[in-house]
């Protein structure tokens, strides 16, 4: 069974800081997802990746398949980035295993 | 496009009652999923479907049933509700297993 561990569980940052959230998993996967859950509860897909690195605006996601590790970076953080960030890993059937999430709070 | 639409947003059930959570998507996605989210825990897969007429159990299927008679709709049925089913339920869809997920806004269910 795949285990997904995220760190840190909680993170408080000052506006403008560079933020890193980590995700480790225990067995091979076909894809890794990063999701954002807003304070109101809605969930949005940020990235899906199976190798290398992806960038969207101030967000960067990387994955190291050999080390079974992924990171989500936020550059020039802003209070509107405050949310829970969730890592999920999946097999070929699309059934994902989710981490418990990292709660990020960015203070102005 | 409305994306993934879930109804209702909130519901309170008494123990032993039944209800159906509705989920519809207008993106012609083949894959649809039902998850539950409990406080402090990651989302858990209840059931999923890879196309109309095909459903399969996820990690926590007990106490639930699903059907997929059309590509668009994937209702989740709770029979004989129990307090352990108090949770937030999310429906999601994707084009295939290698595509991003699209989530509904969730249904907050309380069983008392």
Interface residues (C-beta under 8 A of the other chain):
Chain A: X4 X30 X31 X33 X35 X41 X42 X43 X44 X45 X48 X50 X86 X88 X90 X91 X92 X93 X94 X95 X96 X97 X98 X99 X100 X101
Chain B: X31 X33 X35 X40 X41 X42 X43 X44 X45 X48 X50 X56 X58 X59 X88 X90 X92 X94 X96 X97 X98 X99 X100 X101 X102 X103 X105 X106
